[in-house]
């Protein structure tokens, strides 16, 4: 996955302030102010940073889940010809294998692109997925579906080992393509910084599709299955429509496009096309110019090649309802129904599904009807599970068809979790801290043992756990991937999937997946002769133990087969037009019930995954003759009719580029700060009522290779030195407790204006006065936070703040008749005494909410904070914020918030502190200071509004909001938001603010609250910003009435 930096400044804020979201709810603004905005971008950046750290500001946008570093990794560096491989695994042989694979991929791509990378290529590799998700290299959370990342600052490739040699090899190859893409585009040179504006402006389907094509080639049964399905349902898009990556998965469709280009014009054209793409923002013009075809014609020819390849298959294949009964249907609302597991008695089926829209979870259903009975996990809002391994794992029933075991991840450690499926309760959780992750557990027939695959130190082996004496036995110990274990009916053998018989470790040729038998007592492994090529996975024993059902793509698509263990004959049970499968090529997709004598399978059709049940004895026997599907290989992507080409030649030659000398030197890792990027420098010259000004600014980010240390430096100079900005911020992410410090100087400038007639020397004059107020903030602060889990954390901060005040008046005297300037002078005005104080803060923050594109959707969050200040100003700031998000009916969300923020103590009412203001759009809508006019403050007007109702040193706010995705409700588009993330909302806000010498009516006083209601729309612009348009009625402003209000903020 290529990681661009279009969220640069958001990332910067998170970095400086400990990944806390900016707590800028109360802004330092005042009525009748003219802002002097000199350098909009840099000024906004500095002011925002200042607002985040300033003690007197209300802090309320601080939620978000945590990235927890459960382990501390001791990285070393293995140096090859082109790579610096960062690793911590003890098994050097596994590390060398990854290094050799990387060098081989480098040789392939340097030939394809005719390009050598600048500088050395960093490759950072983790032992397992859960450990990869703790990486400090990438600040964002890594989801379970992220198999690797290539970032553009230092061109770092970050990934975990795969479950097999083939998977590790593919991910390294995929990510290295992105490194070449960045380098050719002039980005990500690890030895020099770049400006933030230079991102890859190439559609995702071309970026990710190229990575898939170059790392897999034109022969891919999974992508071919997707293309057949798309062609059959007449949904083949024009190539330009592939920009909609919400609808068209860029990896699959992009791979198919590049396969067409490579197949028609030759793979050598790929490097040429990309070099042109890297220099242009118009990919259509590039494709047309290089390939010599208009985009419409290119799309038509691509579609025609699909027609020629797939139309002849229709009469030769069958639909899934000709084989089995549909019990769990995939829909636009429920794309994934995968990893089905039938109970031994045939009554129940456990399966993984995305039916709640927010996550993939485990469900229990009636095996015959598909009626869902229970939801067994809730990973989106339940802090208990960090993962249920839904990508490439399934679970297993006990022989009583009551308990279900699955591999999970909690607090960074793998567990075997046993659930009483009929009661929907967790019965037991067994941790395995010495392992990386647990996949596909299988319960023995006698209920005493659980066999499973586990990824340990970059290698997947078989293990057996004894439930009676709590002992773990490792059954295999080698570099080959061993997967999908399943017990024989008599409990003496385990069938599984392995690379050991076809892989060549010397050449690092992964081979293909085959079936094998493990004798449990002796540990002896024997080969099962299935198909000689393609994958042979997901074995399931027949009731009598004489046959194995399994999946294979030997014919170019994944179908169901049965292998007779006595005579070795293979029988074909399905011949689907699309295929059987799960989320990935190795995902388990079938399950057999011995007592029920039936088999469940997940099938890809119409763009979704559905579950079918085969309960016919004749169907389960299969056909002895394999289907004849023509001479054209089904896994071969059009337009090729035979597997050929320069790329395929490189991919099928494991020795090309493979290093002969593997005595790679190893060094310890010592962090060293280097420049990641420099924000585009700004220079400005301007004139306003305050005079002529000039200025310039720059910001830079520094970090070490593993992201342990991060430094942010910023500076902006202006005409007057007093108006200069400066900031230095450091964060240490080496351990679970992240900490850092900030030193900054931030001036805040605002003013007011007055005009009047006067006399000078007995003559009338016209006078304009401009008051310029300066508030200079000096801050030295430290911060730390401790993530308890992914949902809850403790935050601490402390420091010293000095605030200086400087006021000036600029007086212009004019002739009242000719408006000629007669005189001008500046006067120093009395200013408030400086504020000097230290402060300390402690907070408890919890957030289980699921944040959508525009606002949270489901879950809850709360924050409790206390922050005393001491010095020549003493007070205590208290914050309590609770939010709840309910989904009474999808996709409608009811959102509730109650918020208290207040300053208490002797200095809480000091006039030098800006009062808290209720009228911001994030609090009580309809009372923003900019919406008021003079009439509302006219004391002679009986409908005058008392502006003091919005001010105080304490506030209490309550909000309720109904929100839903507009296009989803209208049925336009797929996913939660439909064709575009546009959210409708109806709201009611109420709040009160007060000082210590007054009480609100809620507490028996006289100060009335203010309230409002209205409707609005929110939209997310390309993941960068959330814009809102509210039509609001403020109940306590009779003059104003209904009006529009614009916001730049996500919903609470």
N, C-alpha and C positions, 0 to 999 in steps of 0.2 A: 504494500500500500504506500503510495507516494504521499508524503505529508508536506503540503505547502503551508505558508505562514500568513494567510490572509487575515488571521485574527491576531496580528502582531501586537497591537497595543493592549488588547485584552490579556494576552499572554504576559505582557510586560507588567501589567498591574498585578496579576496573580503572582508573578514571580517576586515582585518587590514586597508585596504584602502577604507573603506566606500562603499564597493560593486562596486567601480569603476573598470572596467577592466584595467589590467596593461597597463600603457602607456609607453611601452618599445619599441619604434620604433628605436631610435638611441641608440646604445649600446656603452659603453666606451671601444672601442677596437682600437688597432693601428697595423699598418703593422709591420712585422718582430718581433712579440711578441711570447714569449714562456710562456704559462700560467702555473702557479703552482697550479694545481687542487688537493688539498689535500683530501678533503672529498666531493666527487662529489655531493651527494644529499644535504647535509647541506649547502655546499658552494653555490651551485646553488640557493638554497632557499634564503639564505641571500643576495646574489648578486642581485637576482631578486627583492627582497623587497627594496633593496637600490636603484636599478634603478628606481623603481616605484616612490620613494619619492624624488630622487635627482633632484635638480632644473635644472641642466644643461642638462638633458635628454629631448629629444623630447617626448611629450606625445600624442600618437595617436591611441592607441587601447583602447578607453575609452567609447565606445558606449554600449548600452544595455538598456533595458526597466527598469522601476522603480517599486518597490513594495511600494505602498503608504499606510501609516497608517492614514486613514481618521478619525478614532475614537481612543479615549483613553479609555481603558477598566480597570475597577476597580475590579481586580480579588480577590476572596476569596477562601478558601480551605475547602472543606467538607471532613472529614476523616472517612472512613469506615474501616472495618477490614483489607482489603488488599490495598485499594486505597487512594490516595490523589487526589480528584477531584477538579480541578481548574475551577472556574465558575465566571460569573459576572451577571447572570440573576437575576431579582428581584423575579420571581416566584420560591420559594424554592421547591414547589411540583414537578415541572418539573425536577429540579436538583436531587431531591431524587429518582425520577424514573430512571434517568440515572445511579445513583450510585447503585441502587438495581439491575438493569440489569447487570451492570459490575460485581457485586459480584456473581450473578447467573452464568454468563459465566465463572467466575473464578472457581467455583465449578465444572462445567462441564468439563473444560479443565484440571484441576488438576487430575480428574479421568481418562480422556482419555490418558493424557501424563504420568500419575503417577508421577507428578512433582509439587513442590511448588516453586513459584517465590522467588528469593532472594530479600530481601528488599521490600520497598513499591512501588506500581505501580502508576506512575503519569498518570492522565487522564485529558487532557486539552480540554475543550469543548466550542464551540462558538455558538452563537444564530442562525446564518444563514451562507449560503455559502459565500456571499460577505464579511462578517466579518471574517470568517475563512481564506479567502484569504489575509487578512491583518496581519496574525499571525507573531509574531517576533520569535517564537520558531524555525521555519524552515526558513533559509535565502532565499532559492529558491522560485520563484514565484509559487503559487498554482493555477493550471489551473482549469477551471470550471468543468472538468471531474474528478478531484481528490476529492473523498468523505471522505478521511481520510488518515493519515500518522502515521507510527510508526518508530521513528528514533532510531539509535543504540547507540548514545552517552550516553544518560540518560534513554534510553528505554521509552521515552515519547510517549504516544498516543495523537494525536492531531486530532480533528474532529469537524464538525458542527452537530447540530441536523438535523435529517432527517425530511421529510415532514409528517411523520406518526410515530406512536409508532413502527410499524414493521420495518420501515427503520432505525430508530435510533438504535433499538435493534440489527439489523443485522450488522450495521457498527461497533458498539462497539464490537460485537462478532468477526467480521472479523479481526479488528486491534489487539484485545487481543491475537489472535493466533500468530501474529508476535512477540508480547512480549514474549510469551512462547518459540517461536523459537529462539529468540536472547538469552534468558536466558539459555536454554538447550545447546546452542552452546557456552556458556561462554562469551557472549557479553552483552553489554547494561546494566550491573548492575548499578543501579542508585546511589549506594553508593561507587563506585570505578571506576577509569578510566581504559581505555584499550589502547592497542597499536593499531596503525592505520592499521596494516597489517592483522588483524584477521577478515576478512569479511566472510559472509556466501557464501561459494562457492557451492551453490546449484542452479540448474536451476530455472528460474522464474516460470515455470509451476508447479513445485513441491511446491514452497513457496506460491504463490498466490492461486494455486489450492487447497492446503490444507486449507488455510484460508476460501475459499468459501465453501468447503465441510463441514468443521466442524461448520461453522456458518449458513449454510442452510440445509445441509443434503443431502441424496440421492434423495429427491423428489424436482425437480426444472424444471418447464415447460420451462423456458428460455434456460437453458443448454441442456435440452432434445431436444428442437427445433434445436439448433445448431448442435447437434450430428446427428439428423435425416437428416438434410440438407447435412452435410459432408458425411455421408454414402451414400446418394442417388447420389451425384455427384462423388462418388468413389475417395474421397480425404482423406480418413482416413489415417493418417500418422503413420509410425513407431514411437514408443514412443520417441526415441532419437531425432527425427526430431522436436519434440515440443520445443526444445531449440530455434528454430527460432520463437521468440515471435512476430516478425513483421508479419509473415504469420499466425501463430496459436495463437489466443488470449489466454494467459496463464490462465486467470481466468476460462474460460469455459472448455477448453481442460484439464487443470490441475484438475479441479473439477471432470471431467468424469473419469480421471485415478484413482484418490483417491477413487471415488465411486466404481470403479471396484475392487480395492484392498480391501476396507472395506467390499464389498459385498461378495467377495470370501474367504478372509482369516479372516474376522472379524475386526470390528473397533478398537479392542484392539491392532491390529498389527500396527496401525498408529504411536503411540508413540514409539514403538520399532524401526520401520523403521527410524523415524526422528532422534532418538538418534544416530543411526549408521551413518546417513547422516551427522550429525553435526560433526562427528569425521573423515570424509573421504571426499576427493575431487573427488572421483570416484562414482557417484551416481548409475551408471549401475552395478558396482560390488556389491554395497550395496543391491540394489533391487534383484539381482540374489542370493546373499548369504542369505538374510532374507526370500525371498519368494520361493526360490528353483527352480526358472525358469530362463533360459537364456532370455535376453532382446528380442530376436527375437520371442521366443515362447510366452513371455508375451504379446507382441504386437499382435501376431496372435490370441491368446485367447481373448484378448480385442476386436479385430475386429469381431471375431466370435460371441461374445455376442451381438454386435451391429446388426449383420446380423439377429440373432434369434429374436431380439426385434423389428426391424423396417421393415424387409421384409414383414411380414404379413399385414402391414398397407397400403402398396402401392395400392392393389385393393380396399381397403375400404375407401380411401380418394380421393381427387381431387386436380388438380393443379389450381393455381389462374386464369389462362386464360380460365378455364372452367366456372368461375364465373363472371369475369369482363374483361375489356379491359385494356391492359397495356398502360399507358400514360407517365410514367416517369421511365425509366429503370435504375436499378443499374448496375454499371460496375466496373471494376478494377480501373478506373479513378474516379469513382463517387460512392463510397460505400453507402453513406447515402442519401436517399430521404425519409424524414420522416415528421411527424406532418403536414399532408396535411389539408388545410382549404379551402373548396369550398365557393365561393361567393354565396349569396342568389339567384342571377339570374342565376347561373349555368354557367356563361361565363368564370370565372377565378378560378384559384387555386393558393393559396399561400402555399409555402412549404419550409422546411429547407433542405439544401443540402450541401454536401462537394464537389460539382462539380468543384470548382476552386482550389482544392488540398490544399489550405493554411488554410482554416477555414470553419466552418459551418455557412452559411449565409441564409438570407431570399430571396426567389425568387418568381417572378410572372410568371405564365404560362397560356396558353390557356387550359381550363379544358377539352375540347374535344380531342385535339390533343397532348397536353403535350409540345407544342412549348414554350420555355422559352422566355418571352418578356422583363423582366427587372430583374436586381439584385438590391434588395431594401436595403441591408446592405453590408458593407465591413469591418467586424470586425478585420481582420488580420492587416490592415494598417490604419484604421480609428480610431483616438483617441477618437472619440465621445462615442462609446459604449465599455464598459468593458465586457458586457455580454448581449446576447439576450435570455438567459435562454433556450438554445436549448436542454438541457439534458432531461427535464421533463415538457416542456410547449409548448403550441401552442398559436396562436392569434385568432382574431375574426374580421369579416367584419361588417360594418354597413349595414343597410337594403338597402341602395342605391348602394351597391356593388362598392363603390369607395374608402372608407377609411378603413384602417386596423389598429387594435390596438394590441400591444404585450407588454409583460413585459420585461423591460430592466434594466441594472445596469449602472449607470454613476457616477463617482467620489464616489464610494462606497455606493451610495443610489439607492433604487429601483424607477423606473419610469414606468408610463404608457406612451408609445410612440405611437402617432397616425401618421400614414403615409398615404399620398395620394398615394395609390398604382398605380393608373393609370398614375400619373405624376412622381412617384418615389421620392417624396419630403416629408420631415418631416413637419407636420403641427403643432403639439403641443406635448409638453412633460410636464408631470405632475409628480412632485416629491412627494415622501412619505417618508420623513426622519424618521418618527416614526416606519416604518415597516422594516422588514429584507429583503425579496425578494417577488416579485409578480409573480404568476404563473397562466396560463390559463385564461386570461381575456375573458369575454363574453359580447358582446354588446346587450343591450335590443332592442326589436323590434321597440320601438318608438325613439330610438337613444339618449335618455336622460341619461341612466344609463350604467355603466359598472360594472359587477360583476366579482370578482376574488378571488382566494385563496392567502393568504399571510402568510408567516412564520414570526412570531413575538415572541421573547423570547423563542424560541424552540418549539412553537406550531403553527400549521397551521389552520387558521380559514377562514371563508367566510366574504367578505366585499362587499359593494356596493358604488360606487362613483357616485355622481350626477354631470353631466357635466354642468348643468345650474347654480347651486349655489355653485359649487366647495366644496361640503361637502362629508365627508366619514362616512359611517355607518357600524359598525361591526355587523354582523348577527349571528355569533356563537362565543362562548367564553368558551372553555373547552380544555381538554388534548387530545382529539381525532383529528386525521387528517381528514380534510375536503377538498376535491379536486375536480377538473374537473367540475366547475359550468357551467351550460348552461341554458339560458332563454327558457321558454315555448313560443310558438307562440303568445299567448295572453298577455305575459308579467306579468302574475300573480304569476307564480311559477318558481322555479329554481331547476332543477335536479342536483344532485351532488353525489360524492363518499365519503363514510365515514366509519370509524371503530366503530362508537359509539354503534352499536347494537350487535356486536359480541365480542368486546374487553372487557377484565376484568381488570379494573385498579387496583383492590386490588391485584390480582395475576400478574399484568403486562403481561397478555396474550394478544398479539395484535389482535388475531382473524383473520378475513379476510375482504376484502373490499366489501362493499355492496352499493346498490343504495338507494337514499333517495330523498324526495321532501321538499323544503323549501317554505312555503307560504310567499311571499314577504311582504305583508301587516301586517300579524299577527306575523311573525317570527316562526310559528309553524313548526316543522319538523316531517315528517311521513316516515315510513319505506316502501320500495318497496321490496317485496319478490321475489328476483331473485333466483339464485342458492344457495344452502345451504353451499357451500364451494368453495374454489378457489377465484380468484379475479373477481369482477364485476365492470368494470371501463369504463371511456370514454363515458358517455351517450350522445345521440344525439336525439333530438325530431323529430318525423315525422311531415309532413306538417299539418295534422289535429290535432296534439297535443294529440292523443289517444294512441300513442306507443312511446317506447324508443328503439332506436338501442343502443347496448352496446357490449363491448368485455368481454369475460370470458374464463378462462382456466379450467373450471369445469371438462371438459372431458380430461384434461391432456395436452392440447395444446390450444393456444389462437385463438378463432374463433369469428365470428360475429353472434350476436343473435338479435332478436327483441322481446320485451316484450309488450304485450297488457295490457294497464293500466286498462281496463274495467274488464277483466276476469282473469288477472294474468297469462295467458298462455304465454309460451316462444317458439319462433320459431327459428330454426337454419338456417342461411343464407349461411354459408360457412362450409366446412369440409376439410380444407387444410392439406396436408401432413406435411408442416412446421408450419406456423402460421402467424398471424397478430401481428405487434408490432413495437416498436421504439427502441431507444438506451437503455432504461431501461425498467423494468417491468411495471413501472407506466407512461411511455411516452404515450401521446395521439397519436392515430394511425388511427382514422377514422373521417370523417366529412360528414355531410348530407346537401344537398342544397334543401331547401323547394320548391322553384319555379322550379328548374331544375329537381326535383324528382330523384336525383341520389346521390350516396354515393361513396366517395373516401376512400381508405384504403392503408396503407403501409404494405407490405408483405416482410418477410424475405425469400429469395430463392437464391441459388447458391452463398451464402456468401455475398450477398448484400441486400439492402433495395430498393424495387421498389414500385411505386404507381399504383394501379389499380382502374378503375372506373366501378362501377355497375350502369347501367342506365336502367335495365330491371325491369319493375314493378313486374313481377312474381318472379324474383330473390330477390327483396326487401321484398316480403311477407314472404319467407322462408318456411321451412318444420316443420310441427307440431311434427314430431317424431325425436328425437335426434338420431344421428348416433351411430351405434353399432360398437365399435372398439376393441372388445375382452376383455378378463378378466384382462389382464396385464395393470396396471396403466401407462398411456402414459408419465406422468411426472417423473416416476421412472427410474433412470439411471441404465443401465445394470451393473452387471449380475442379480441383484435382480428381482424377479418376484412378490414379495409382499413387502410392506413397513415394514421392520423389522430391528433389529440390535440394538446394544448398544447405538450408537449415536442418532438414531431416538427416542429411549426411553428417553434419556435425553432431547432432544429438545422438545418433546411433553409433558414433565412434567414441567409446569411453576413454580411449587413450589420447585423443587429441587434446593437448594442453595440460594433460595430467603430469604434475611434477615428478621427476624421477628421484630427485634428492629431497627427502622428507625430513632431513635433520634441521628443522627450523629452529632458530634461536628463540629463547624465551627470556623475557625481562619482567620485572615487577612493575606494577602500575603506580606512578607518582602523579597526582593531579597537577595540572598546569593550566592556568587561565589563558585562553586565546580568544580573539575577537570573533564573535558570531556574526554580528551585523551592525551596520551603522544606519540609523534612520536617515532618510533623505534630508540633508541639511536645508534649513530655511533661511532666507534672507528677505527682508521687507523694508520698504521705504514708503512713508505715507504722511499725510497731513490731515489733522482734524482740528476741532476747536481748541485742543490743548497744545497745538503746535506741530512742528515737524519732528518726525522720529525715524530712527533707523534701528535695525536689530537683526539678529541672526541666532540660530540655535541648532543644536545637534544632540542626538541621544545614541547611546551604544550599549550593546549587550555583550557580556563576556561570560564564558563558562569553561569548565574543563570537559574532557571527552566523555566522561560518564555522568555528567550533570550533578556531581556532588556539590560543586561550588558555583554560584552565579553572582555576577556583579553587574549592576546597572549604573551607568553614568550619564548624566544629563547636564546641559548648560545652555543658557540663553542670555545674551547680552543685548542691551538696549541703549538708546541715546544717553540716558543717565545711568551711571553705575548703580545707583540705589535701586533701580528697577530690574536688576539682573537676577536670574534664577540659577539655582545649582542644586544637584542632588547626587548622592552616592548611596546605593543600597546594595546590601550583600545578603545572600541566603545560603545556608549550609543544609544540604539534604542528605548528608551521609548516613544518618541514622533514622530510626523511627521518629524521634523527636526532631523536627525541623526547627531551625532557629536562624535569626539574622539580625541585622541592624540597618538603620536608615539615618542618614545625615542630610538635612536639606535646608535650603533657604528659599522661601517662596514669598515674593511680594504680592499683595492683593490690592488692586487699585480700583477705586470707584469715585464717582463724583456727583454733584448736583449743580443745577443752573438756576440763576435768577436774573430778571431784567426789570428795570424801573427807571423813572425819570427823577432827576435831582438837579441841584444847582452847583456851579463851580465858578467862584469869583463873581457871583451875582448873575451869571448867565445860565439858562437851562441847558442841561446835558442829558443824554441817554446813556445809561450805565448797564453793562452786562457783566455779571459776576459768575465765575465758575469756581466752585470749591472742589479741590482735588484731595481725596483722602488716601493715605497709604497705610497699609497694615503689613508689616514685615514679620514673617514667621520664621523663626529658627528652631529646628527640631533635631534632637538627638534621641533616638529610640531604639529599643531592642524588642524582639518578639520571638515567640516560640509556640509551637502547638504540638499536641500529642494526640494522634488519632487512636481512639479506643477500638474502633472497627470502621468499616466503610461508611457507617451512618452517623457515628457520634465522635466528637473530639473535644478536648480541652484546649483553650487558647489563653495565652499569657502575653502581656506586653507591659512595657514600662519605659520611662524616659524623662527628658527635660524639655520644656517648651518655653521659649522667650518670644513675646509678641511686642514689637515696637510700633508706635503710632506716629504718623507725620502728616500734618494737614497744611495745605496752602490754598490761598485765594488768588485768582487771576482776575484783575479788574481792567475792563476795557471801557474807555469813556469816548462817546461819539457825539458829534454834532447832531442834534435831533432832527435837523431839516435835511442835511445832505449826507448823513450817515458816514461822515469822514472821521477817522480815528484821531482823536485829540490827544489822548494820553493812555498809557498802559503801565501797570506796575504789579509786582507780586508781593504778597504779604504772607509771612508765616503766621499760622493760626494756632491757638492753644490746642494741644493734643492730650489724649488720655495718658495716664501714667502707664509705663510698661507693665506687662503681665509676665511674671516669672513663676513657673511652677513645675514640680515634678509630678509624675502620675504613675499609677500601676493599675493593671487591669487583669481580670480573670473572667473567663466566660465558658459556659457549657453550651455546645451547639449540637443539635440533632436534626437530621434531615433524611427521611425515608421517602420523600416525594419523588415522583417521576416527572422530570421537567420536559415539556413538549417543546415545539418550535417557538411558541409565543408565551407560554406560562406553564406552571405546574398543572398536572392532570389528575394525579391520584397520590394518596399518601398523607404524611403529616410532617411538620417541622416545628422546632421551637428553639429559642435562644434565651439564655439567662446570663446577664453580664453585670458586674459591679466594677466601678472605676473611680477610685478616689484621686483627687488632685490636691497637692499641698505645696505651699509657698506663700507668695503675697496674695494668693487667691486660693481659698480652700473650699472645696465642695466635693460631693460624691455623685457620680452619674450612675443611674440604675436603668437597666433595659430589661424588659420582659416581652417576648414576642412569640405568639403561638399561632400556627396556621394549620388548617385541615382541609383536605381535598377529597370530596366524596363523589362517586360515580353512581348515581341512582339508576341510570340507564345509559348505556353507551350510545353515542360518544359525549354525553352531557356531563359536565363537571360543576358541582357546587363548591365554591371556594369560600372559606371563612378565615378571617384574621382578627385578632385582638392584640393591640400593641400599646405598651406603656413605655414612655421614655421621660426621664426627669432628672433634674439637678437638685440635689438636696444639700443642706448645710449652710454655713455662714456666708460663703461667697456665691451661692447659687443665684442670687438676684443682682449680682454686680452688673452695673450698666455697661461695662466694657465687653461683656459677653452678649453676643447677638441673641435675641429671644428666639425660642422655638416657634416655628410657623406651621400652622395646620394646612395652609392652602396649597401646598405642592400637590402635583397631579398623582404622586405616589401615596398620598395620604387621603385627604378629602377633596375630591374633584369639584371643580366649579368655583374655587376661591383663589385661584392663582393671582398674584398681585398684578400681573400684566393685564388682567381682564377688568380691573376696576377703572372707573372714570370719575371725574370731579363731582358729578351730581350725587354720587353715592356717599360723598363725604361732606356734602353741604348741610350744615347744621340747621338751616331753615327748612330743609326738606323733611317732612314727617316720615318718609321712607328711607331715611339715612341709615347706612350700615355702620355699625360700630366695629372698626377694623381691629380693635383690641381683643375682640372675641377670638381672633386667630393667633394671638401671641401669648406667650407665657414661658415659664421655666420648666413646666411639666406638661405632658400631654397624654391623653388617652384616646385611642382611635379604634373603631370597629368597622369592618367591611364585610360585605357579602356579595358574591358575584356568581352569576350563572354564565358559563362559557361553553361554546361548542364550535367545532370546525365547520365552517359554512359549506365548503364543497363536499365534505363527507356526508353531511345531512342531505345535500341535494343529489347525492349519488354520482358525483363527477370525479372520477379518478380513483386510484387505489391507495391503500394505506390509511393511516389515521386522519390525515388532512386532505386527502384527495389530490386534485391537480396542483394545489398551491396552499401553503400554510396561512390560511386566512381564518381568523377566529372572531366570532360574534360574542358580544358580552352584554349582559344587563346587570346593573350594579346598584347598590345602596351603600353610601358612606356616611358615617357620623363620627364626630370627634369633638373634644373639648381641650382647651389649653388654659392654664391658670398659673398665677404666681402664688407665693407663700402667703400673702396677705389677703387672698381671695379664695373662694371655693366654688367649684362648679355645682350646678343644680343637682347633678347626680349624687353629690355628697352633702346635700343640705344647704348649699350656698345659693348665690344669685347669678353666677356667670353661666350663661346659656351655651349649650353646644351648637355646632353648626352641622348641617347635613345636606345631602344631595342624592340624586338618583339620575339614572340615564341609561343610555345604550351606547355601544361603540363597536369598533372593529380594530383588530390588531393583526399585523402581518410581519413575517420574518423575511427580511431582504437578504437572501443568499447566505444565511447563517451569520451575517455580520452585525445586524442591528434589528431591533424590534420597534416598529412604528405603530402608534395608536392614534385613532381618531374617535373622540368621545363626544356625544351629543348629550349635554348635561344640564340638569335643572337644579340650581342651588336654592333650597327651600328658604333660606334666610337672607336672600338678596332679591327683594320684590322688584327692584328696578331692572335688574339684569335679565332674569328669566332664562329661557332655553338658549344655549349657545354652544358653539363647537370648541373643543379643546384638543390641541395636538400634544402627543407625548412621544418621548423616545425612551421607552423603558418596557421591559417585559412585565407581565401581570404578576401581582404578589403571590 
